[in-house]
Amino acid sequence: VRVIGEHDVRTSAARSNVLVVGSDDLLTPYARDLVSQLGLRVVSEPVETVAPNAPDHGTAVSRVLLRRSPKWVTPEAVTNLSATAFGRVVMVGCGAVGAAAGHMIAARAAARELAFIDLVPGLAASTALDIEHASGITGSDTRCTGGETLDLLADADVVVVTAGRPRSPGMSRDDLRDINSKVVRGVAEAVQEHAPDAILVIVTNPLDEMTYEAYRSTQLPRERVLGMAGTLDSSRFRWSLATAAGVHPRDVSAFTLGSHGDEMVPILSHATIKGRPVAEVLPQDAIDRCVKETVGGGGRIVAIRRTGSASIAPAHSIVEMLDAMRGAVSDLLPVSVLLRGEYGIEDVVVGVPTRLGRAGLEEIVELPLAQEELEALRRAAIIVKERLKN
Ligand code: 2OP
């Protein structure tokens, strides 16, 4: 048992706004008051913490100058109003991620019809009705339905699969493989039967393996079996770099490739802050922390939350892919797809830069990478392939 007193609280407060306590630790009454006075958040161990950035004087000054740089104007968010809505999008799985993504799809009227499917009685139908109830405010005319059976897949243009078990603290994404591969296989086969022309977006973990499973268990072309992970990991990477540099997230351009897990490859050779290479803006230890924070981002949410995993950022990341397919976003997006020799990788799914369109994958873009990044990407592919054999 550790007794946490005033000194410990003040030391934590000097480092960050989080106080980490073990399950047996005791907080003195004064320490407890101090925690609320200082506005600290109490988080139970184990937590994948990342030390806050503490720049030296020179770095701090150069960052302030960078933030104030008159030569840089933060880009506006790009929205293309000529984008067209999908006819029908089906969310398989109406947990936190499926519901949040569906909510966003309806709110921006990205589909004329939106259906939810979930085994939990009433969950999908009530979510659909709940979203429709909001249309008096959102003005969205997306028609929402929900039910428990896979026949709702019929006529889908896009099927987003979030069904499956999420992680609990201490579980890796790979620990979910056996349970979730049965779910994904069942859904993929049902898509082939009910909506053979649909594009499948797999969100269920372990992501790269589940995307491969969906591809392997159907006759769908690789262009229509896409895994969502790179858009999420890249968003976390940009957030982390922007926070470290103290700039607007739109001032950061960065993405990750590789697998959705420890073999993720945050790409520094293309990462910029206010148009400048990241290494010119942040010291190496801060960059290393951002990489760690990105790779551990999902795990950090699981550790803090204890039941269930992230939902809001994954939902945005699904919608970013759908927006790219329907022409509302024109950027290259990192997406997990089956590779056939691209980047020297064969017959395995990992995240690579892609262009998406109405037919799904339009192009895998082979960007020049730093040698160690290319090696890390190939290593990720080897490790995912190894896992697929077990
Ligand atoms: C994440 O990274 C759950 O894998 C998901 O948050």
Residues whose N, C-alpha, C, O or C-beta is under 5 A from the ligand:
A	BS01	2OP	G298 S309 A310
